[in-house]
Amino acid sequence: MTDFDRLSEYAAAFAKSENNMLRQMEERAKKIYIPIMHPSAIAFLQQLIRWRKAKHILELGTAIGYSAIRMRIAAGAGAEIVTIERDRDMIREAEQNIKKQDLTASIHIVEGDATEDLPAARAAAPFDLILIDAAKAQYETLFLKYAQYLAPEGIIVTDNVFFHGLVCDIEKVEKKQLHRLVGKVDGYNRFLAERSEFDTVFLTVGDGLAVSTKR
């Protein structure tokens, strides 16, 4: 039987970041457990951005700015990334990283809770692509809220939809809080599969990606 964890790590070895600073960000994130996208997942997302020629992108969950920077690199000149984050410490670090990459003119951080009404994000719509990579328990709420900001034939990408494989073995998760969270992610996946206005495909890339295309 195929060991998908080993296979995922094998694939990740081929997913190289664009410069030394990004590699340093990856190392720092791994060292102090900052959540950033898996190498294979971000590489696929970049390829998707190139395929669709997405130029106007919304990200829910900035963290240290890693995925925003990688998306901007993939989107190329003339692209604009709007990214939402509520953690002030993360915002400060993301701002520094974005500045070091000389991308402050094209990556805009909106401070606030993505589940709340944020006029700056609303004013920037519509978006060619939306990345959901924030609080997993709020995935369904975020999808419903931001789907209305999507351009015709736009795409919503959700990260971590397999939650380390736990969605396949929910009954084996003993910790009550974790069991509830895994159940939320599983429920979200089923919610996506039932959306009549979207076509969704689930990919075994990184920790699982859902790619939902607006019909």
Order of alpha helices (4+ residues) and beta strands (2+ residues): alpha-alpha-alpha-beta-alpha-beta-alpha-beta-alpha-beta-alpha-beta-alpha-beta-beta
